[in-house]
Amino acid sequence: MANVSLSNKNNKSSSSKIINIAVLASGRGTNMQSIIDKIDSGYLNAKVAIVISDKSDAFALERAKKHKIQAIFLDPKKAKSREEYDKLIIKQLEKYTVDIVVLAGFMRLLSKYFVEKYRNKLINIHPSLLPSFPGIHGYEDAWEYGVKVSGCTVHFVDEGCDTGPIILQKVNPIKDDDTFESFKERGLKIEHEALPEALKLFCEGRLKVDGRKVRILD
C-alpha cells in the first residue's frame, strides 16, 4: 500500500481528539499497563475503551477491571475458524468506536479479514529487532543466538507473522554480565517506552505509510 497518510488535514484538531484504543492481550498485560500509565500522566490523549483476551485467566483482564475498563474474555473454542473468532472480536470493537487496535502480547495470528478491517489501525509490539527473530520467542531466540544487540519493534500488522511496516525500534544492547533474566527485564522496560511513543505518533496523526516504510511527520 503506497502513500497512506494517517494524519488529518489539521493536526491540531486531530491531536485534540481523544483516541479510543482497544487492547488484545493473552497474558500479564504489562504493555497495556504502560499505555494506561501514559494516559493517566497526560502523555497520551487517548482512552483504553476495551480489553479483550483469548485467555480466561489472563492478568490483563484483572488490570483492566482495576482501572474500570471494559474487560472481556472471548473463548476461541466457541468459533469454528480463525475468521469467525475475529468477527466475534470485531463485534465487540464496533460497540466502542475503536480508532486503533493494539496487540499487547496477543498470542494469536489474525485473519486476513481482521487485518483488512483495521488496516493501518492495528499495531503490535515485538521483543526483537525485526525482521530478526519473529514469532513468540523473541527474547529467547535472540539470547540463544548470541546477538550483541537486540531490542523491540512496534509495527503495523499485516497478514504475516511480525512482517508489517515498522513504526519504530528501540535498542537493547546485551552486556557481558547479563543473565537472560536481566536482559529480558531491561527489554520489557524498553517495550514500555516504545509502545506509548508509537501510539502518541498515531494519536497526533504523524504516521504515513509509504509501501513498507512508515514515515514520521513533523
C-alpha positions as CSV (number, residue, x, y, z in Angstrom):
1,M,0.0,0.0,0.0
2,A,1.5,3.3,-1.1
3,N,1.3,6.8,0.4
4,V,-1.4,6.2,3.0
5,S,-1.4,9.1,5.4
6,L,-2.7,8.6,8.9
7,S,-2.7,12.3,9.6
8,N,-5.7,14.6,9.4
9,K,-5.7,17.9,7.4
10,N,-5.5,19.8,10.7
11,N,-3.1,18.1,13.1
12,K,-4.1,20.4,15.9
13,S,-7.7,19.2,15.7
14,S,-6.6,15.5,15.4
15,S,-4.4,15.8,18.4
16,S,-7.3,17.3,20.5
17,K,-9.5,14.3,19.8
18,I,-9.4,11.5,22.4
19,I,-8.4,8.3,20.6
20,N,-10.2,5.2,21.5
21,I,-7.8,2.2,22.0
22,A,-8.7,-1.4,22.1
23,V,-6.1,-3.8,23.5
24,L,-5.9,-7.5,22.7
25,A,-3.9,-9.4,25.2
26,S,-3.2,-13.0,26.2
27,G,-1.0,-12.6,29.3
28,R,0.0,-10.3,32.1
29,G,-0.7,-7.1,30.2
30,T,2.4,-5.1,31.2
31,N,2.5,-3.3,27.9
32,M,-1.2,-2.4,28.3
33,Q,-0.3,-1.1,31.8
34,S,2.3,1.2,30.2
35,I,-0.4,2.6,28.0
36,I,-2.8,3.2,30.9
37,D,0.0,4.9,32.9
38,K,0.9,7.2,30.0
39,I,-2.8,8.2,29.6
40,D,-3.1,8.9,33.3
41,S,0.1,11.1,33.1
42,G,-1.3,13.1,30.2
43,Y,1.3,11.9,27.7
44,L,-1.3,10.2,25.6
45,N,-4.6,11.9,24.6
46,A,-6.4,8.6,24.5
47,K,-8.6,6.2,26.3
48,V,-8.4,2.4,26.6
49,A,-12.0,1.6,25.7
50,I,-11.9,-2.2,25.8
51,V,-9.6,-5.0,26.6
52,I,-10.2,-8.5,25.1
53,S,-8.4,-11.7,25.8
54,D,-8.5,-15.2,24.4
55,K,-7.4,-16.5,27.9
56,S,-9.8,-16.5,30.8
57,D,-7.0,-16.3,33.3
58,A,-5.1,-13.5,31.6
59,F,-4.0,-11.0,34.2
60,A,-4.5,-8.3,31.6
61,L,-8.3,-8.6,32.3
62,E,-7.7,-8.0,36.0
63,R,-5.6,-5.0,35.3
64,A,-8.4,-3.6,33.1
65,K,-11.0,-4.1,35.7
66,K,-8.8,-2.4,38.3
67,H,-8.9,0.7,36.1
68,K,-12.6,0.4,35.4
69,I,-12.0,-0.6,31.7
70,Q,-14.4,-3.0,30.0
71,A,-12.7,-6.4,30.0
72,I,-13.9,-9.4,28.0
73,F,-12.8,-13.0,27.6
74,L,-13.8,-14.4,24.3
75,D,-13.4,-18.2,24.1
76,P,-11.7,-19.3,20.8
77,K,-13.3,-22.7,21.2
78,K,-16.7,-21.2,20.5
79,A,-15.6,-20.3,17.0
80,K,-15.2,-22.7,14.1
81,S,-12.4,-20.8,12.4
82,R,-9.9,-18.0,12.9
83,E,-12.0,-15.6,10.9
84,E,-15.2,-16.5,12.8
85,Y,-13.4,-15.8,16.1
86,D,-12.0,-12.5,14.7
87,K,-15.6,-11.5,13.8
88,L,-16.6,-12.0,17.4
89,I,-13.8,-9.6,18.4
90,I,-14.8,-7.1,15.8
91,K,-18.4,-7.2,17.0
92,Q,-17.1,-6.0,20.4
93,L,-14.8,-3.4,19.0
94,E,-17.5,-1.8,17.0
95,K,-19.5,-1.1,20.1
96,Y,-16.8,1.2,21.3
97,T,-15.9,3.1,18.1
98,V,-12.3,2.0,18.3
99,D,-9.7,4.1,16.5
100,I,-6.8,1.8,16.9
101,V,-6.2,-1.8,18.0
102,V,-3.1,-2.7,19.9
103,L,-1.8,-6.3,20.2
104,A,-0.1,-6.4,23.6
105,G,1.1,-10.0,24.0
106,F,-1.8,-11.4,22.0
107,M,-0.8,-14.9,21.0
108,R,-3.0,-15.5,18.0
109,L,-2.5,-14.7,14.4
110,L,-5.2,-12.6,13.0
111,S,-7.2,-13.4,9.9
112,K,-6.9,-11.5,6.6
113,Y,-10.5,-10.3,7.3
114,F,-9.4,-8.7,10.6
115,V,-6.3,-7.1,9.1
116,E,-8.2,-5.6,6.2
117,K,-10.8,-4.3,8.6
118,Y,-8.2,-2.4,10.6
119,R,-5.5,-1.9,8.0
120,N,-3.0,0.7,9.3
121,K,-5.0,0.9,12.6
122,L,-3.6,-2.3,14.0
123,I,-0.3,-2.3,15.8
124,N,1.9,-4.9,17.5
125,I,4.9,-4.7,19.7
126,H,7.5,-7.5,19.3
127,P,10.5,-8.1,21.5
128,S,13.3,-8.2,18.9
129,L,14.6,-6.0,16.1
130,L,12.6,-7.3,13.3
131,P,13.0,-8.9,10.8
132,S,15.3,-10.9,13.1
133,F,13.6,-13.4,15.5
134,P,9.9,-13.2,14.6
135,G,7.4,-15.4,16.4
136,I,6.5,-16.0,20.0
137,H,10.0,-16.4,21.5
138,G,11.8,-13.2,20.5
139,Y,13.7,-12.8,23.7
140,E,14.8,-16.4,23.9
141,D,15.7,-16.7,20.3
142,A,17.9,-13.5,20.4
143,W,19.6,-14.7,23.6
144,E,20.3,-18.2,22.4
145,Y,21.7,-16.9,19.1
146,G,24.2,-14.8,20.9
147,V,23.5,-11.4,19.3
148,K,25.2,-8.4,20.8
149,V,22.3,-6.1,20.3
150,S,18.6,-6.8,20.5
151,G,15.6,-4.6,21.2
152,C,11.9,-4.2,20.3
153,T,9.8,-3.3,17.3
154,V,6.5,-1.5,17.1
155,H,4.9,-2.2,13.7
156,F,1.6,-2.2,11.8
157,V,0.1,-5.6,11.5
158,D,-0.3,-7.2,8.1
159,E,-1.3,-10.8,7.1
160,G,2.1,-12.3,8.0
161,C,3.8,-13.1,11.3
162,D,5.6,-10.0,12.5
163,T,6.1,-8.8,9.0
164,G,4.1,-5.4,8.9
165,P,5.6,-2.0,8.2
166,I,7.8,-0.8,11.1
167,I,6.8,2.3,13.0
168,L,9.8,2.5,15.4
169,Q,12.5,0.3,17.0
170,K,14.5,0.7,20.2
171,V,17.8,-1.0,21.0
172,N,18.6,-3.2,24.0
173,P,22.4,-3.9,24.0
174,I,23.3,-7.3,25.6
175,K,26.0,-6.8,28.2
176,D,28.8,-9.2,29.1
177,D,27.5,-9.6,32.6
178,D,23.8,-10.0,31.6
179,T,21.8,-13.0,32.5
180,F,18.8,-13.9,30.4
181,E,16.6,-12.5,33.2
182,S,18.4,-9.2,33.4
183,F,18.3,-8.9,29.6
184,K,14.6,-9.5,29.4
185,E,13.8,-7.3,32.4
186,R,15.6,-4.4,30.7
187,G,13.9,-5.2,27.4
188,L,10.5,-5.0,29.0
189,K,11.2,-1.5,30.3
190,I,12.2,-0.5,26.7
191,E,9.0,-2.0,25.4
192,H,7.0,0.1,27.9
193,E,8.6,3.2,26.4
194,A,8.3,2.2,22.8
195,L,4.7,1.3,22.6
196,P,3.3,4.5,24.1
197,E,5.7,6.5,21.9
198,A,4.3,4.9,18.8
199,L,0.8,5.4,20.0
200,K,1.5,9.1,20.6
201,L,2.6,9.5,17.0
202,F,-0.6,7.8,15.8
203,C,-2.8,9.9,18.1
204,E,-1.1,13.1,16.7
205,G,-1.7,12.0,13.1
206,R,2.1,11.9,12.4
207,L,2.4,8.5,10.7
208,K,2.4,8.0,7.0
209,V,2.6,4.5,5.4
210,D,4.5,4.5,2.1
211,G,4.8,1.0,0.9
212,R,6.9,-0.8,3.5
213,K,8.1,2.4,5.1
214,V,6.4,4.3,7.8
215,R,7.3,8.0,7.8
216,I,7.1,10.1,10.9
217,L,5.8,13.6,10.0
218,D,7.0,16.7,11.7
